Each structure stands twice: as C-alpha cells, then as structure tokens.
Amino acid sequence: MSSELVERDIAGLVPPEQRDLFEDCTLQAPERALDKISVLSPPVPGLRRGYRIVVTEPNFAGRLRVTLGPGTGSVRLDTRGPVNLDLRMWREGTVQIGAGTTINQARIVCDEADIVVGKDGLWSDEILVQSNDQHGIIDLETMQICNGGRRKITIGDHVWIGRRTMIMPDVSIGKGAILAAGAVLTSDMPDNTIFAGVPARPIREKVSWSRSPRGFSTAERKLMDIPQDGE
C-alpha cells in the first residue's frame, strides 16, 4: 500500500442520521492506517464545520478514536506510536502530537484550547489531559463567567508521563521532564525535572529518563543535546 495520504469525508464515517451535522470535515491518513482510526459524534446538536484530522505515518500502530463535538478544529499526529488515544474535540481546538511519541492509554479533552505534544514522549496509561473547564463557574454578584477563555497546554520533547496522571489547563512541561504516577499537574514544569503529588510539586532537578534501563540511546542523546561518550 502507498504511504501517500488519502482523504475521507468525515460525514461518510458517522451514522447516516448524524451526517447533516458535518460540513467540510476531512480525515487524511495513509490507506493502511485508516482502519486504526475511528471518528465518533456525541448526540449533541450543533454543526461540526471544517474539522481536519491528519495522521501522517503509514505504519501508524494502535488505535485513535476522535469524538467531534460542535465546533471546528484540527488534529495532527506525526507519530507511528503505538498510540491508544481517546481524543475529544469541542468548540474550537487544535491538537498536535510529534514523531516518536508513544501513548499506552490516554484521554485528551480539547475544548477551546491548543494542545501541543513534542517528539519522543513516553505516556503510560489512564492519563487524562483536561484542557479547559466544560461547564461554567458563575459569579452570582456580577453574573460573569469566571472560568471562560481559550487555554493552552504544551508538552515538550522527550517527556515521560506516568500512570494515572492528570494534566490540567494552562500548563507547560519542559523538555526531558518526568511527571510521576498519580500526579495532578496544575503548574508549569521546567526542563529536566520530576514533579509528583497532588497538586504536583518539584521533587528533583537536573534529571531526565531513557527508554532503556541501561541509559540513553544515541537518538535520545541527540534529542536532548547530550554529548556522546568521548566527545
């Protein structure tokens, strides 16, 4: 099969009774990856217009499930995985995931937000990325919404996300960082740090991680700008 991207009209991928909800929404992926991608729509009224889903790797492994709520947005995966990702899009959102990132199991809720995930990340399972509040908090004196507005989450290259973690809105995780199992992240993480706890706090600096328990691979050293032995 060719590695060239083929385009599918998303309206043709959902049940017939939902097709009128979609206008100019497309999925682009190599043909061999199409059966690993599913597009769903919740039973919520409202037009889905101009969504773009792009998966670039012909050897994409795992399962990508994208649920499209009312609104518009874009999704781009440049990793072959393996990936097991439940992605939920609402209002206007964008999600980008870089090459080499693997995800055992995660849910990303992208609601009026921009989420950028770097290269060569290692995600465990039962991970939740919650980009925005999906219900309003209202000041009863002013009747103003307290938690409105667009949000952003940025996760750098070579980041290890532990099991059962939660990543909350408006945070960034620096290159080479480690978020420990069970942590709830509500603040920024600098490069090469470990955060743990609820809410997560720094417990160690000037550290990173390797996929092998024996140490960095050549590719990891290059990505992290670490000199090779003898240099």
C-alpha positions in Angstrom: 0.0 0.0 0.0 1.1 3.6 -0.7 2.3 5.8 2.1 0.6 8.8 0.4 -2.3 10.3 2.4 -5.8 9.6 1.2 -8.7 11.8 2.1 -12.1 10.8 3.5 -15.2 12.9 4.1 -15.9 12.5 7.8 -19.6 12.7 7.1 -19.3 9.4 5.4 -17.7 7.8 8.5 -20.5 8.5 11.0 -24.1 7.0 11.1 -26.4 8.3 8.5 -28.6 10.1 11.0 -25.6 12.3 12.0 -24.3 13.2 8.6 -26.2 16.5 8.4 -24.1 17.7 11.5 -20.9 17.7 9.4 -19.8 20.2 6.8 -16.4 20.2 5.1 -14.8 17.9 7.7 -12.0 15.6 6.4 -9.7 12.8 7.6 -6.3 12.4 5.8 -4.2 9.3 6.5 -2.2 6.6 4.7 -4.6 3.9 3.5 -3.1 1.2 5.7 -3.8 3.4 8.8 -7.4 4.1 8.1 -8.8 1.0 9.9 -7.0 2.1 13.1 -8.8 5.5 13.2 -12.5 5.9 14.2 -14.5 9.1 14.2 -17.5 9.5 16.5 -20.0 12.1 17.3 -21.9 12.6 20.6 -25.7 13.1 20.4 -25.3 16.8 20.8 -26.9 19.2 18.3 -24.7 21.8 16.6 -22.7 22.0 13.4 -19.3 20.4 13.0 -17.6 22.6 10.4 -14.1 22.4 8.9 -12.5 19.8 11.2 -9.2 18.4 9.8 -7.7 15.2 11.1 -4.3 14.2 9.7 -2.3 11.1 10.6 1.0 11.1 8.6 2.7 7.8 9.5 2.0 4.8 7.1 2.9 2.4 9.9 0.7 4.0 12.5 0.1 1.5 15.3 -2.6 1.3 17.9 -6.0 3.0 17.9 -7.1 6.6 17.6 -10.7 7.5 18.5 -11.7 11.0 17.8 -15.0 12.3 19.1 -16.1 15.6 17.4 -18.5 17.9 19.2 -20.0 21.1 17.8 -17.3 23.5 16.5 -14.2 23.3 14.4 -10.6 22.4 14.8 -7.6 20.3 13.7 -5.8 17.2 14.8 -2.3 16.2 13.5 -0.4 13.1 14.6 3.1 12.6 13.2 3.9 9.6 15.4 3.7 6.0 14.4 3.0 5.1 18.0 2.0 2.7 19.3 -0.9 5.0 20.4 -4.1 4.2 22.2 -5.8 7.6 22.4 -9.3 8.8 23.1 -9.5 12.4 21.8 -12.5 14.6 22.4 -12.8 17.9 20.5 -15.2 20.7 21.4 -15.8 24.2 20.3 -12.5 25.4 18.6 -9.5 23.2 19.4 -6.2 22.1 18.0 -4.0 19.1 18.9 -0.5 18.2 17.6 1.5 15.2 18.6 5.1 14.8 17.5 7.1 12.0 16.0 8.1 9.1 18.2 5.7 9.8 21.0 4.0 6.6 22.4 0.8 6.5 24.3 -0.3 3.3 26.1 -3.7 4.8 27.0 -4.9 8.4 27.4 -7.9 10.7 27.1 -7.3 14.2 25.8 -10.2 16.7 26.1 -9.5 19.6 23.8 -12.2 22.2 24.3 -11.5 25.8 23.0 -7.8 25.1 23.5 -4.5 24.4 21.8 -2.5 21.3 22.8 1.0 20.7 21.5 2.9 17.5 22.4 6.5 17.2 21.4 8.6 14.4 20.0 9.7 11.1 21.6 7.3 11.3 24.6 6.5 8.2 26.7 3.0 8.1 28.1 1.8 5.4 30.4 -1.9 4.6 30.8 -5.0 6.0 32.5 -3.8 9.5 31.7 -6.2 12.5 31.4 -5.3 15.8 29.7 -8.1 18.3 30.5 -7.5 21.4 28.5 -10.5 23.5 29.8 -13.5 23.5 32.1 -16.5 22.3 30.2 -19.1 23.9 32.5 -19.3 27.5 33.6 -18.5 28.9 37.1 -20.6 32.0 37.5 -20.1 34.9 40.0 -23.6 35.4 41.4 -22.9 39.0 42.2 -21.8 40.0 38.7 -23.3 37.1 36.7 -19.9 36.9 34.9 -18.3 33.6 33.9 -15.2 33.1 36.0 -13.6 30.3 34.0 -14.1 31.3 30.4 -11.4 31.9 27.7 -9.1 30.0 25.5 -6.5 27.7 27.1 -3.2 26.1 26.1 -1.2 23.0 27.1 2.4 22.5 25.9 4.4 19.3 26.5 8.0 19.4 25.3 10.2 16.7 23.6 11.2 13.5 25.5 8.7 13.9 28.3 7.6 10.8 30.4 4.0 11.0 31.7 3.3 8.5 34.4 0.3 6.3 35.1 -3.0 7.8 36.3 -1.8 11.4 36.0 -4.0 14.4 35.2 -2.7 17.4 33.3 -4.9 20.5 33.8 -5.4 23.7 31.7 -2.7 26.3 31.0 0.4 24.3 31.9 3.6 23.6 30.1 6.0 20.7 30.6 9.6 21.2 29.7 11.9 19.0 27.7 13.1 15.8 29.3 10.8 16.2 32.3 9.0 13.4 34.3 5.5 13.6 35.7 5.2 10.9 38.4 2.4 8.4 38.6 -0.8 9.7 40.2 0.2 13.3 40.0 -2.2 16.2 39.2 -0.3 18.9 37.3 -1.6 22.5 37.8 1.6 24.5 37.3 4.5 24.6 34.8 7.3 22.1 34.9 10.8 23.3 33.9 13.1 21.2 31.7 14.7 18.1 33.3 12.6 18.0 36.5 10.5 15.4 38.3 7.1 16.5 39.6 5.0 14.4 41.9 1.9 14.7 44.2 -1.5 16.4 44.3 -1.1 19.1 43.3 2.2 18.1 41.7 5.4 19.8 43.0 9.1 19.5 42.1 10.9 16.7 43.8 14.1 16.6 41.8 16.0 18.7 39.3 18.7 18.1 36.6 17.4 14.7 35.7 15.8 13.1 32.7 15.0 9.5 31.6 15.7 6.8 29.0 13.5 4.2 27.5 16.2 1.6 28.3 17.0 1.0 31.9 20.7 0.9 30.8 20.8 4.5 29.8 20.4 6.9 26.9 20.3 5.7 23.4 22.2 7.6 20.7 19.0 9.1 19.4 18.0 10.2 22.9 21.4 11.9 23.5 21.0 13.7 20.2 17.4 14.9 21.0 18.5 16.0 24.5 21.7 17.7 23.2 23.8 15.4 25.4 27.3 14.8 24.1 28.1 11.3 23.0 30.7 9.4 25.1 34.2 10.6 24.4 33.0 13.9 23.0 
